[in-house]
Amino acid sequence: MGWRCTGLRWPGDAPELGWENGRARRGSVLVYGSELGFRALGERTCVGARGNACPLGASVPGRSTGARCAECARLDRQHSVAADTVADDPRTYRVYLAWFGPGMVKVGITAEERGAARLREQGAVVFSWLGRGPLMAARRTEEVLRAALGVPDRIPYARKRAVRGVLPDARERGGEVAELYGRAAALEGRGWPESLERLPYEAVDHAEIFGLAAPGTAAGAVREPGAAVGAVRGLVAGGGVAGRLVAAAGPDLHLATGGGDGAGGVVVVLDTRLMTGWELVRAAGAPPGSGADGGGRGGSGGWGPAVTVPVEDLGPGTVQDGLF
């Protein structure tokens, strides 16, 4: 058995790919501007639940972001705070307001001990804490904001990806969060749980650590890595992905496959949740555009031979379906 990817994580201010091989675990810190390439081998199998291997070793579809069979998915959600199946968690929780792009603000909760890791994992470009307290008080506050202010608790990843390469400057990025914080704070005493302590407004901007702003410019202009024109739909046995890493947010890697830094080339988004459950090997150090080990026709739709897996078109004037 070879190394299998466990997905993208954000333990700090740098993205890191997790790997496992039996009981062995390791992480690979990713650096913007570096080349990334891999090829999938064999068959994609279930990643199990709650740290335990799938007893059936079941196969899972290549387009599944969960990478779990039905039974393991059920077991995983039985102990999920996000699925609202845990009510007696004694930890302190925080309520946050997160901004992902113009018109895309959501409310959510996370365990206080995790800090802002949850926000980075979701790809929140800007966020502010709203309050802290017991789990059920945090849940109640989340419900109050949804009902009273019409704030969602989920935003589809497809919508986040669509605007990530063309974000406004920091003042506009933080403006919607500040406005929502003011409206939320005004609800104190009107359904706001007494056990939830309100925290002061303080915007945290992730544009720089996501690679969306050049170092030292997170407070101002955005460095545009280029709007993504394609998104990997799933891996296939023998298929490969190679490119230069220009940005990362949440579970997504933005790879320039058309040359340069991505500003004028072709940027393809890879959701690393699609990598889990596969055995992956290095693509022979192939630079962007030169092709991964898996081969492939390339040259169609502008992707080149560096991407030999199914890709969904996200940009005007580009048509891509099936294998290349």
Secondary structure, 3 states (H helix, E strand, C coil): CCCEEEEEECCCCCCEEEEEECCEEEEEECCCCCEEEEEEECCCECCCECCECCCCCCECCCCCCCCCCHHHHHHHHCCCCCCCCCCCCCCEEEEEEEEEECCEEEEEEEEHHHCCHHHHHHCCCEEEEEEEEEHHHHHHHHHHHHHHHCCCCCCCHHHHHHHHHHCCCHHHHHHHHHHHHHHHHCCCCCCCCCCCEECCCCCEECCCCCCCCCCCCCCCCCCCCCCCCEEECCCCCCCEEEEEEEEEECCEEEEECCCCCCCCCCEEEEEHHHCCCCEEEECCCCCCCCCCCCCCCCCCCCCCCCECCCEEECCCCCCCCCCC
